[in-house]
Amino acid sequence: MELKTVLFEVTDHVATITLNRPEVMNGFNQEMLEEFSALWHTVKADDDVRVVVLRGAGERAFCTGMDVKEGIDRHPNVWSQTDPGEYLSPKLNQVWKPLVCAVHGMAAGGAFYWLNEADIMICSQDATFFDPHVSYGLTAALEPIGLARRIPLGEALRIALLGLDERVSATRALQIGLVSEVVEREHLWGRADEIARIIAAKPPAAIQGTVRAIWESLDSTRTQALRTGLSYTQLGNPAGKAGIDRSAVPRGRWTLR
């Protein structure tokens, strides 16, 4: 598959996807939607891929949502229209391989289709987060609904309701748990890759089972989630443990965050 809107490479079990439309601040168009749909299928099916890093080309933005000049294809029947997240979102495409997002510059609007489903999100000191929908008379629904699952409700509402009049800084994003780490811009991609490789070195059956169990628990009651989680340990642990010599697992090399 020839990709025109993103760059894609796999090295040492880590797939790196780079949004590559910097001239429009990496806004997505229909072509990018279709390329991501194909990419998630590739990532899901290829067992050589264990972790995904998502980042954005250019200096100004990770992504500012939909390319409003080009737009995306909409079915003329409103009841047949679909959410762009069906193309962009890894979890909606049943990809249970961890997603590490490396955010710099502006991350706005439709960028949250990816950010809301990141397993680990880090950003650079220049990163800002906002949702401009209401400022343009548009209902902010899909992105803040996802966002409210990962940060306090009041913070998600503030982002949605203030629109273009306020941006969340990297410092504030760290405080509210939107990101787990803030680094200098020149170290952002390297740090994301480092995190991804640490995860990729672990048994993939254990990693993917963990991701799936935790995300699916968000749609379940506590009791249902615990019962499903138990079944995932019963399915995944034999496969994960098979490739591990427990006595050889290093215990002294850890970092404190």
GUZAPA-907423 format. One record per residue (C-alpha): y, z, x. Coordinates in steps of 0.5 Angstrom, whole numbers, plus 500, padded with zeros to 3 digits. Example, Ala and Ser with C-alpha at 12.3 -4.5 7.8 and 13.67 -1.06 7.14 Angstrom:
BEGIN
491516525498514527
END
This chain:
BEGIN
500500500507498503512504502519502501522508499519514503515514509508517510504519516498523517497527523492533525491534517498534515501529511509528512513525506520523508524521502528515505534513501539516505544511502544514495542521498535520497536519489529517486529510482523507479520504485520511488516514482511509482510510490509518489504517483500513488501518494499524490493520488492518496493526498488528493483523494483524502480530505483529512489531508490539508497540507503536505510537508516534504523532507529528506532523511539522513545528514548529507542531502535532501535529494540529489536527483535520480539514482544514476546507478539504478536509473528509471524505466525508459520506454524503448520508443523515445516518443513514448518516454515520459518526464519523471515529473509526471510521477513526482510533481504535485501540480502535474498530479492536480494536487492543490493542497499546499506543499511545504518543503524543508531542505537540508544539505544538498538539493540538486538536479531532479530534486527541483521536481519537488522544489519548483512546485513547493508552495513554501520552501524553507531550508537549513543553514547548511543547504546548497542548491545546484544542477549538475546536468551540463557538467555530465554532458546532459542538457539541463532543461526540465528542472531549470524551466520550472525554476525560472518560474520562481526565481529571476531568469538570470539566476536560473540560467546561472544555476543551469550553466555552471553545473557542478562548479557553483552551488547556491548557499542558503543565504543566496537562496533567500536573497533570490527568493528560492526559499522564504526562510533559513533556520538552524538545522535542528529546527528545520523539521519542526519549523516546517511542521509549524508552518504546515499546521498554521495553514491546516487550521484554515478552511481547506476550501479557501486554501486549495482554491487559492493554491489552484488559482495562483498556480494556474495563473502562470499558464494564462494571460493576466485577463484569463487568470483574473476571470478564472480566479473570479470563478474560483472565488464564486465556487470556493468562498461559500464552502470556505465561509460556511465553517467560519465565524468571522467574529471569532477569527483571532486578529491579535496573534500574528508574527512579523517576518
END
